[in-house]
Amino acid sequence: MTRLIDRVPPHVEYTLTPLGMTLTEPFAALCRWAMEHVAEIERSRAQVVDDMIAKHERELAAEPSA
């Protein structure tokens, strides 16, 4: 829900609806999972970057010289 406060500069406050509040625990569980697996996530991200760089380098090496 949005509530506009009439002042200069304008100010807006946001709050969750009751339905939105039902997401509090699922989001908290997702945050806990991410914190517990942060090292694995970082290793996976690094591997993806390494794989992308290696693919790009292979593609460059395969291009005919000008």
Residue pairs with C-beta under 8 A, 6 or more apart in sequence:
1 14
1 15
1 16
1 17
2 12
2 13
2 14
3 12
3 13
3 14
3 15
4 10
4 11
4 12
5 11
5 12
5 13
16 23
16 24
34 41
